[in-house]
């Protein structure tokens, strides 16, 4: 379950990178937010909580 969650979050992170045409005007906010969530989930995964 946690592996699927990490894979989905990585796909979301790739989708909000500002180089894509649909997200060019968003700036770095969405990718930074998703990156922060991804880092928190990786830490929780390594600690064994998830």
Biopython code that builds the backbone (N, CA, C, O; Angstrom):
import numpy as np
from Bio.PDB.StructureBuilder import StructureBuilder

atoms = [
    (1, "UNK", "N", (0.818, -1.192, 0.000)),
    (1, "UNK", "CA", (0.000, 0.000, 0.000)),
    (1, "UNK", "C", (0.863, 1.257, 0.000)),
    (1, "UNK", "O", (0.599, 2.197, -0.749)),
    (2, "UNK", "N", (1.886, 1.271, 0.834)),
    (2, "UNK", "CA", (2.736, 2.461, 0.903)),
    (2, "UNK", "C", (3.543, 2.646, -0.375)),
    (2, "UNK", "O", (3.824, 3.778, -0.770)),
    (3, "UNK", "N", (3.920, 1.549, -1.026)),
    (3, "UNK", "CA", (4.654, 1.657, -2.278)),
    (3, "UNK", "C", (3.787, 2.301, -3.359)),
    (3, "UNK", "O", (4.265, 3.131, -4.132)),
    (4, "UNK", "N", (2.526, 1.919, -3.408)),
    (4, "UNK", "CA", (1.606, 2.513, -4.374)),
    (4, "UNK", "C", (1.428, 3.997, -4.086)),
    (4, "UNK", "O", (1.371, 4.807, -5.011)),
    (5, "UNK", "N", (1.341, 4.360, -2.810)),
    (5, "UNK", "CA", (1.194, 5.759, -2.426)),
    (5, "UNK", "C", (2.397, 6.584, -2.853)),
    (5, "UNK", "O", (2.238, 7.702, -3.344)),
    (6, "UNK", "N", (3.590, 6.051, -2.674)),
    (6, "UNK", "CA", (4.799, 6.763, -3.074)),
    (6, "UNK", "C", (4.861, 6.912, -4.593)),
    (6, "UNK", "O", (5.253, 7.967, -5.092)),
    (7, "UNK", "N", (4.484, 5.882, -5.324)),
    (7, "UNK", "CA", (4.501, 5.945, -6.788)),
    (7, "UNK", "C", (3.509, 6.993, -7.292)),
    (7, "UNK", "O", (3.822, 7.752, -8.210)),
    (8, "UNK", "N", (2.317, 7.037, -6.697)),
    (8, "UNK", "CA", (1.319, 8.033, -7.096)),
    (8, "UNK", "C", (1.820, 9.443, -6.795)),
    (8, "UNK", "O", (1.641, 10.347, -7.611)),
    (9, "UNK", "N", (2.441, 9.641, -5.641)),
    (9, "UNK", "CA", (2.961, 10.966, -5.308)),
    (9, "UNK", "C", (4.097, 11.388, -6.227)),
    (9, "UNK", "O", (4.218, 12.569, -6.553)),
    (10, "UNK", "N", (4.928, 10.449, -6.649)),
    (10, "UNK", "CA", (5.996, 10.783, -7.602)),
    (10, "UNK", "C", (5.389, 11.202, -8.938)),
    (10, "UNK", "O", (5.872, 12.142, -9.570)),
    (11, "UNK", "N", (4.329, 10.510, -9.375)),
    (11, "UNK", "CA", (3.657, 10.891, -10.619)),
    (11, "UNK", "C", (3.030, 12.277, -10.507)),
    (11, "UNK", "O", (3.079, 13.063, -11.454)),
    (12, "UNK", "N", (2.439, 12.577, -9.348)),
    (12, "UNK", "CA", (1.867, 13.908, -9.138)),
    (12, "UNK", "C", (2.971, 14.957, -9.153)),
    (12, "UNK", "O", (2.795, 16.033, -9.724)),
    (13, "UNK", "N", (4.106, 14.654, -8.533)),
    (13, "UNK", "CA", (5.224, 15.594, -8.512)),
    (13, "UNK", "C", (5.730, 15.876, -9.924)),
    (13, "UNK", "O", (6.055, 17.018, -10.251)),
    (14, "UNK", "N", (5.796, 14.847, -10.759)),
    (14, "UNK", "CA", (6.216, 15.056, -12.140)),
    (14, "UNK", "C", (5.181, 15.866, -12.921)),
    (14, "UNK", "O", (5.537, 16.594, -13.848)),
    (15, "UNK", "N", (3.911, 15.747, -12.557)),
    (15, "UNK", "CA", (2.856, 16.469, -13.258)),
    (15, "UNK", "C", (2.820, 17.948, -12.964)),
    (15, "UNK", "O", (2.315, 18.723, -13.776)),
    (16, "UNK", "N", (3.346, 18.365, -11.815)),
    (16, "UNK", "CA", (3.278, 19.786, -11.462)),
    (16, "UNK", "C", (4.598, 20.520, -11.676)),
    (16, "UNK", "O", (4.738, 21.673, -11.267)),
    (17, "UNK", "N", (5.554, 19.870, -12.306)),
    (17, "UNK", "CA", (6.809, 20.554, -12.629)),
    (17, "UNK", "C", (6.508, 21.672, -13.629)),
    (17, "UNK", "O", (5.837, 21.428, -14.632)),
    (18, "UNK", "N", (6.983, 22.873, -13.382)),
    (18, "UNK", "CA", (6.605, 24.030, -14.216)),
    (18, "UNK", "C", (7.066, 23.992, -15.668)),
    (18, "UNK", "O", (6.790, 24.936, -16.409)),
    (19, "UNK", "N", (7.751, 22.952, -16.103)),
    (19, "UNK", "CA", (8.176, 22.900, -17.502)),
    (19, "UNK", "C", (7.061, 22.424, -18.419)),
    (19, "UNK", "O", (7.144, 22.621, -19.631)),
    (20, "UNK", "N", (6.020, 21.804, -17.874)),
    (20, "UNK", "CA", (4.900, 21.365, -18.700)),
    (20, "UNK", "C", (4.040, 22.577, -19.055)),
    (20, "UNK", "O", (3.964, 23.539, -18.292)),
    (21, "UNK", "N", (3.402, 22.520, -20.209)),
    (21, "UNK", "CA", (2.652, 23.681, -20.684)),
    (21, "UNK", "C", (1.416, 23.975, -19.828)),
    (21, "UNK", "O", (1.036, 25.138, -19.689)),
    (22, "UNK", "N", (0.788, 22.961, -19.257)),
    (22, "UNK", "CA", (-0.414, 23.204, -18.470)),
    (22, "UNK", "C", (-0.119, 23.802, -17.104)),
    (22, "UNK", "O", (-1.016, 24.362, -16.473)),
    (23, "UNK", "N", (1.106, 23.698, -16.638)),
    (23, "UNK", "CA", (1.422, 24.188, -15.298)),
    (23, "UNK", "C", (2.498, 25.265, -15.302)),
    (23, "UNK", "O", (3.089, 25.555, -14.262)),
    (24, "UNK", "N", (2.753, 25.848, -16.442)),
    (24, "UNK", "CA", (3.827, 26.830, -16.541)),
    (24, "UNK", "C", (3.542, 28.080, -15.719)),
    (24, "UNK", "O", (4.465, 28.669, -15.155)),
    (25, "UNK", "N", (2.295, 28.490, -15.643)),
    (25, "UNK", "CA", (1.964, 29.720, -14.923)),
    (25, "UNK", "C", (1.797, 29.502, -13.418)),
    (25, "UNK", "O", (1.612, 30.471, -12.681)),
    (26, "UNK", "N", (1.856, 28.265, -12.949)),
    (26, "UNK", "CA", (1.667, 27.980, -11.529)),
    (26, "UNK", "C", (2.872, 28.352, -10.687)),
    (26, "UNK", "O", (2.729, 28.627, -9.496)),
    (27, "UNK", "N", (4.052, 28.367, -11.280)),
    (27, "UNK", "CA", (5.274, 28.619, -10.516)),
    (27, "UNK", "C", (5.743, 27.360, -9.808)),
    (27, "UNK", "O", (5.367, 26.250, -10.186)),
    (28, "UNK", "N", (6.564, 27.532, -8.784)),
    (28, "UNK", "CA", (7.138, 26.380, -8.090)),
    (28, "UNK", "C", (6.356, 25.978, -6.848)),
    (28, "UNK", "O", (6.763, 25.046, -6.153)),
    (29, "UNK", "N", (5.258, 26.641, -6.546)),
    (29, "UNK", "CA", (4.477, 26.339, -5.350)),
    (29, "UNK", "C", (3.936, 24.922, -5.296)),
    (29, "UNK", "O", (4.170, 24.224, -4.309)),
    (30, "UNK", "N", (3.216, 24.467, -6.324)),
    (30, "UNK", "CA", (2.656, 23.112, -6.267)),
    (30, "UNK", "C", (3.721, 22.018, -6.182)),
    (30, "UNK", "O", (3.562, 21.055, -5.432)),
    (31, "UNK", "N", (4.800, 22.162, -6.944)),
    (31, "UNK", "CA", (5.824, 21.124, -6.900)),
    (31, "UNK", "C", (6.544, 21.120, -5.556)),
    (31, "UNK", "O", (6.960, 20.065, -5.077)),
    (32, "UNK", "N", (6.691, 22.286, -4.952)),
    (32, "UNK", "CA", (7.296, 22.345, -3.621)),
    (32, "UNK", "C", (6.414, 21.722, -2.564)),
    (32, "UNK", "O", (6.901, 21.048, -1.656)),
    (33, "UNK", "N", (5.096, 21.947, -2.678)),
    (33, "UNK", "CA", (4.154, 21.349, -1.723)),
    (33, "UNK", "C", (4.099, 19.838, -1.841)),
    (33, "UNK", "O", (4.108, 19.131, -0.834)),
    (34, "UNK", "N", (4.042, 19.342, -3.069)),
    (34, "UNK", "CA", (4.013, 17.894, -3.280)),
    (34, "UNK", "C", (5.349, 17.278, -2.882)),
    (34, "UNK", "O", (5.386, 16.171, -2.345)),
    (35, "UNK", "N", (6.435, 17.980, -3.138)),
    (35, "UNK", "CA", (7.746, 17.484, -2.713)),
    (35, "UNK", "C", (7.851, 17.385, -1.204)),
    (35, "UNK", "O", (8.435, 16.435, -0.683)),
    (36, "UNK", "N", (7.298, 18.344, -0.502)),
    (36, "UNK", "CA", (7.291, 18.305, 0.956)),
    (36, "UNK", "C", (6.478, 17.123, 1.471)),
    (36, "UNK", "O", (6.904, 16.435, 2.398)),
    (37, "UNK", "N", (5.318, 16.886, 0.879)),
    (37, "UNK", "CA", (4.511, 15.728, 1.267)),
    (37, "UNK", "C", (5.254, 14.429, 0.982)),
    (37, "UNK", "O", (5.200, 13.493, 1.780)),
    (38, "UNK", "N", (5.945, 14.370, -0.147)),
    (38, "UNK", "CA", (6.710, 13.179, -0.497)),
    (38, "UNK", "C", (7.837, 12.934, 0.499)),
    (38, "UNK", "O", (8.072, 11.793, 0.894)),
    (39, "UNK", "N", (8.526, 13.974, 0.903)),
    (39, "UNK", "CA", (9.612, 13.826, 1.882)),
    (39, "UNK", "C", (9.060, 13.351, 3.220)),
    (39, "UNK", "O", (9.663, 12.490, 3.861)),
    (40, "UNK", "N", (7.926, 13.893, 3.653)),
    (40, "UNK", "CA", (7.319, 13.467, 4.907)),
    (40, "UNK", "C", (6.925, 11.993, 4.834)),
    (40, "UNK", "O", (7.154, 11.247, 5.786)),
    (41, "UNK", "N", (6.340, 11.569, 3.723)),
    (41, "UNK", "CA", (5.956, 10.167, 3.584)),
    (41, "UNK", "C", (7.156, 9.236, 3.555)),
    (41, "UNK", "O", (7.093, 8.139, 4.110)),
    (42, "UNK", "N", (8.244, 9.646, 2.923)),
    (42, "UNK", "CA", (9.448, 8.818, 2.902)),
    (42, "UNK", "C", (10.025, 8.688, 4.312)),
    (42, "UNK", "O", (10.466, 7.605, 4.698)),
    (43, "UNK", "N", (10.029, 9.772, 5.080)),
    (43, "UNK", "CA", (10.513, 9.715, 6.459)),
    (43, "UNK", "C", (9.637, 8.784, 7.294)),
    (43, "UNK", "O", (10.150, 7.970, 8.062)),
    (44, "UNK", "N", (8.310, 8.903, 7.146)),
    (44, "UNK", "CA", (7.409, 8.017, 7.883)),
    (44, "UNK", "C", (7.589, 6.563, 7.465)),
    (44, "UNK", "O", (7.489, 5.659, 8.294)),
    (45, "UNK", "N", (7.850, 6.339, 6.193)),
    (45, "UNK", "CA", (8.080, 4.989, 5.697)),
    (45, "UNK", "C", (9.359, 4.404, 6.296)),
    (45, "UNK", "O", (9.384, 3.241, 6.699)),
    (46, "UNK", "N", (10.421, 5.212, 6.354)),
    (46, "UNK", "CA", (11.679, 4.742, 6.920)),
    (46, "UNK", "C", (11.594, 4.508, 8.422)),
    (46, "UNK", "O", (12.291, 3.645, 8.958)),
    (47, "UNK", "N", (10.753, 5.265, 9.099)),
    (47, "UNK", "CA", (10.575, 5.082, 10.541)),
    (47, "UNK", "C", (9.669, 3.903, 10.848)),
    (47, "UNK", "O", (9.595, 3.475, 12.000)),
    (48, "UNK", "N", (8.983, 3.368, 9.855)),
    (48, "UNK", "CA", (8.131, 2.214, 10.050)),
    (48, "UNK", "C", (6.732, 2.538, 10.497)),
    (48, "UNK", "O", (5.997, 1.636, 10.899)),
    (49, "UNK", "N", (6.334, 3.791, 10.441)),
    (49, "UNK", "CA", (5.002, 4.180, 10.848)),
    (49, "UNK", "C", (3.969, 3.802, 9.783)),
    (49, "UNK", "O", (2.844, 3.419, 10.107)),
    (50, "UNK", "N", (4.356, 3.912, 8.524)),
    (50, "UNK", "CA", (3.444, 3.543, 7.435)),
    (50, "UNK", "C", (3.678, 2.081, 7.088)),
    (50, "UNK", "O", (3.021, 1.546, 6.195)),
]
sb = StructureBuilder()
sb.init_structure("model")
sb.init_model(0)
sb.init_chain("A")
sb.init_seg("    ")
for serial, (resi, resn, name, xyz) in enumerate(atoms, 1):
    if name == "N":
        sb.init_residue(resn, " ", resi, " ")
    sb.init_atom(name, np.array(xyz, "f"), 0.0, 1.0, " ", f" {name:<3s}", serial, name[0])
structure = sb.get_structure()
